[in-house]
Amino acid sequence: MVLVLVAVAASGAGCADAPPPASPAPAASGPVPCSPSVDLDGFSDTLETAAIDGRPVANLSALAARPDGTVLALSDRSVLFTLDAAAGRPLAARPLAGRDGGPLDSEALVVDTDRTLLVTSETGPSVGRHTPDGRWLEDLPVPAPLRVAPAGRATGNQTFEGLALQPDGRTLVASMEGPLAGDDPGLVRLATWTRERPGAPFVPSAQYALRPDPGLGVSDLVATGDGRLLVLERGFAPGAGSTVHLAVADPAGAPDVAGVDRLPADSPTVRTTTLANVGDCPSLGAITHQPQANPLLDNIEGMTITGRTPDGAWTLLLVSDDNENANQVTRTYRLTARLGPR
């Protein structure tokens, strides 16, 4: 999972037995430090009870802030929501479908320079281009080894979990959630596509090895514009709850491993620095419906950059996926991250 915000949770995490759910916690605000590099500015459970056109705002796996201030929120049940600038109220809901018209296991989202949407699905996997209103246009080519076995060496439900587009519009990066068969179990691949200019076709390009913090997987990516990536790493253990890390990753200098069939444990990797363990943030009165070391945490899956502060720090919006499980919550988090020089 690039500049890295890391929130780690296994797919379908958060299904542990727990007491009956409590009422959603009210919005809370900071800022309060989580680490020397990251502050928690607040959280909100407003979306937990939100719905539009009969659809609950649930199963959210990705976010994308738009220039007009609204936020796109992607459900892994093939629904694209538009939220207001506060990310607390749904404005619209649009169904998504793939090439064959069937549903997508949609996990990551970016807005291209022409306003079309690039959406990953763990089915295949695929990276599909959609119109702003959700209609499928095309699928990008996916290198054979990254496809789910037996077509490739990927494991089902462990494929394209994060997606980031560099601001110049020429490089797209997708993170695998889990390792390929034959690769060291602690390594995941970042796959890239490049094009000569915005609007030109994307073609598969370099791949890089990334080692998330032990026990975590990459959940989402965001490009910072200087070549680095924010990475969201997540993990889950029954009875202990979620682990969420914020990290920054820099592919500069890392070798291209696209032609390497098997990545050993000593493979050169992308330089990654953990910025914060989100579990170290103050809870700010958050309520949990299941065992968590910090009640603030849940199955955090999506992340987007919402702006910059006057001193150059990044403001971030994160969201948890409730899996439509009464023991989990749809919660948004606002953080400020200081990355330092490259």
N, C-alpha and C positions, 0 to 999 in steps of 0.2 A: 504494500500500500504505500520521495517527493516531499515537499514540506509536509510534515506529517502531523495531523491531528489523529490520535489513535483512539478508537473506541473499539473494544474487542468483545465479540460475543458470538458464539457458535450459531450457525443457522438454526432457526427455530428455538433459540435459547430462551430461557425465562419461563419454562413450563413446569418448574418445580412446584410441589404442593405448597400452599400458603394459606393464611387465614383469609376470610372473605374480604373483598376489596373495600377500601375506604373511599370516602369522597375525594375527588381530585383536589390536590393542593392548590391554593391560590397562587397567582403570579408572585414572584419574589424578585428582588433586585439587589445588586451589589454596588460597585464592584468589590470583590474580595479575592485575595491571591490564592491560587492553587499551587503555584510554583513561582520561582523568580521570573519565568518567561510568560506565564499565562494567568489571567484574571478571569473569574466567573462574574459576569455582569448581571446574570439573572436567569430564571427559568420560568416556564409557564406550562400549565396543564390544560389550557383553554381548548385545545383541539380534541381533548379526550372525549368531549361530549358534542363535538361539532358534526354536522352533516349537511349535505346539499343534494338536492334532487333525489332524496331518499337514500343517498350513499353516505355511510359513516366515513369520516376522514380517519382512515386506519391503514395499517400495514405499510406505513411510509418507510421507504428504503433510500430515498435520494432527495436532494434539494438543489435548486438552481435559482439564484437571485437574478432578476431581470433589470435592465436599465431604467424602467419606469418605476422601480421600487417594489413591485409585486414579486412574489416568490412562487416558483413552480415546485410542487411536491409530488413525487412519484410513488404510487402504490405498487407493490409487487404482485397485485391482483389485476394488473392491466388497466389502471385508472390513473389519469394525470389530473391533479388538482391545481388550481390557481388560488393562492392565498393572498390576503392583503399584506401591506408592507410590514405590519406587526407580526405576521405569520400566526395570527390568532383566529382569523375568520376566513372560511372558504368563499371564493367568489364564483368559481366554475368547476365543473368536473367533466372530463372527456375520456371516453374509452380509448384504449390502445389495442392494436392487433398487429400481428406479424405478417410476413410475406403471404402465408396461406390463409390469412384471416382469423387464425386461432389466437388464443390468449398468450401473453408473454409472462415469463417469470422475471419481470423487469426490476433491475437492481441499481442502475446508475444512469445519470442524466447530465447532459451539457447542452447549452444553447449555442449553436454555431453562429458564425458571423453574419449569415444571411437570415437568422432567426429560425431556421429549421432546427429540429431537435434530434440529438443523437442519444439513443437509448440502448443500454445493454440488456440482454436477456440471458439467463443461465441455461435456457433451453438451446442446445446447439454446441456452444453458445453463439450469440449473434450480437452485432452492433448495427442497429437499424436506424435509418434516417426517416424522420416523420415531419409532416407539416406542423406548423404551430398549433393547429387544431387536432393533431393526433393521427392523421392519415399516414399510412406506411408509404414510403417512396422507394427505398432500396435498402439492401444490406451491404455493409462493407465486407471485403474479403477477409476471412479468418484463417491464419496459418493452420495447416492440418494438425500439428502436434497439440494445439490448444483446444481442439475439439474434444467432446466427451467420448470416451471409449465406447465402442471399438473403433470409431472413426479416427480418434486421436488418443492422447495420453492423459487427458483431464478426467477428473472425477465429477460425476453429476452433482449439482448444487455447490460446486467449489470452483466456479469459473469467474466470469467478469463481474466483480462486485463493486469496483470503483472505476470512475472515468473522469478524465480531466483534459481540457483543451488549453494549450498555451495561448495567451492573449493575441499573439500574432496570427493565430488561426492556421498555422502550418503543421503543428504536431499535436496528435491526439494520443493519450496514454490511457491504457486500461490495466487494472490490477487483477490478477488471479487471486481468488480467495484462498485456495489451497495449492499444494505442490502438484506438479505433473508426476505421473508414475515414472519411477527411475531417478527423479531428482531427490536431493536430500530433503527429508521431511520438514526441516526448518526453513526452507527457502521457497519463495514464491516468485513468479515472473511478472515483470512489468512489460507489457506489449505496446509497441508504438506503431502508429500509421503517420505518414508524412505526405505532404502535397506541395507543389511548387508555389501555390498562392491560394488564398481563400476562394472557394468556389470550384477549384480543380478537384479531381477525384483523389481520395485517400488511397494509398497503397501501403501494404504491410512493410514495416521497417525494423529497426533494432528492437531487441529484447534485452532486459536487464534483470539480474538476480537481486532480490531484496530479502533481507532477513528481518522479519518483525520481531518484536520482543517475545521472549519465550512464552509459549502457550497462547499466543494471540494470532489473529489473522487480519488481513487488510479488509476494511469495510467500505472505505471511500477515499477519494483523492480530490484535491483541488490544486490548480496551478497558481503560482504566485507571480508569474511574469518575468522572473529572473532565471528561469530554468529549473527552479526547485519546485517541490510538491509538498502540499500538506497531506498527511496520511492519517487516516482514521483506522486504528487497530482495535480489535475487540475480542473478548473472550467470555466464556460463561462456564461456571461450575455449579451443579446442583447443590443447594444448601449453602453456597458461598456467594452466589450471584455473579454480577458482571464485572469485568475488568475493562477499563477504557483508557487508552493512552493517546496523547496528542504528540505528534512527531513531525520533523521536517526531514525530507529526503532530497539528496542532490545527485542526479545521475551523472554529472560531469566527471569524466575520467573513468567511469565504470565500463568494462568491456561489453561488447555486443555478444550475447549468448544465444542469438536466434538459431545459429547453426550447431549448437551444442546439444546432443541428444540426452545426456545425463549430467546433471549438475552435482558434483560432489560437495561434501560439507565445507571444504576449504575454497570453494569458488569465490572469486572476487565479487563483491556486492556493491550496490549503491550505498553511499555514505548516508547514514541515518542517525539523527539525534532526537531522543525523546525530549519533548518540551514540558510535558506534564502528564502525571497520572490523574485523570479526572476524578478518581476516587479520593484524591487528597483535597479536593475542593470542599469548602464548607457546605453543609447540606441546605442551609437557608430555609429550613422548615419543610423540606420536601417530604412527601409521604410515599412509602413503598408498599406494594401489595404482595411482596414475596421476600424471602431472605436476601438481604444485600448488606455488604460491609458498610456502604454509605447509601442511605435511602434516596439520595439524589440520582443514583445510577439506575439505568434500565438498559434495554437492548438498543444502544445507539448505533444507527446505521447510516445516516445521511449527514452531509456537511456542505456548506457553501460559504464563500466570502461575501460579506455584505458591504464592506467599505474599509477605509483606513482612517486612523486617528491623525491628528496634526503632527504627532511625533513619529509617524510611519508604521505604527503597529497595525495588525490586521484585525478587523472585527469579523466574527464568525457566528454562524447559526448552525446548530446541530439538531437532529431529531431522532427520537427513538421509535422503533417499530414494535407495536403492541401485539402483532400476530393475531389480532382479534381474540386475545386471551385475557380473561378477567383478572389474571394475576399480574398483568403488565399494563403499561400506560403509554399513551402517545404524548410525549413531552418534548418541548423545544428548550434549547439551551443557547444562551448568548455568551460568548467568550471573546477576550481580546488576547492576541498572541503576538509577542515580540520575538522576531526571528533572529535578529542580529545580522551582521554582514555575512555574505556568502563566503 
